[in-house]
């Protein structure tokens, strides 16, 4: 399911990307919070990561690697 969403989002489907954001957002926030130890900075970092992900998503070669790729952003 996630692979299909990634492929759709890579083609510019904003609804598919929104589903990926909803699916990954809590985990990404938890990682950012553990690193930054500040809720507002963690929210900013997550927002920046998702903005970068939207721009760079067409370059992702393996849709199955979306989550690890996103966490590195």
BELKA-V632846 format. One record per backbone hydrogen bond with DSSP energy under -1.0 kcal/mol. CO is the residue of the C=O (numbers start at 1). NH is the residue of the N-H. Records with the same first field share a line. If there is no record, write none. Layout:
CO = NH  NH
This chain:
1 = 5
2 = 6
3 = 7
4 = 8
5 = 9
6 = 10
8 = 13
9 = 12
13 = 17
14 = 18
15 = 19
16 = 20
17 = 21
18 = 22
19 = 23
20 = 24
21 = 25
24 = 28
25 = 29
26 = 30
27 = 31
28 = 32
29 = 33
30 = 34
31 = 35
32 = 36
33 = 37
38 = 42
39 = 43
40 = 44
41 = 45
42 = 46
43 = 47
44 = 48
45 = 49
46 = 50
47 = 51
48 = 52
49 = 53
50 = 54
51 = 55
52 = 56
53 = 57
56 = 59
57 = 60
62 = 65
63 = 66
65 = 69
66 = 70
67 = 71
68 = 72
69 = 73
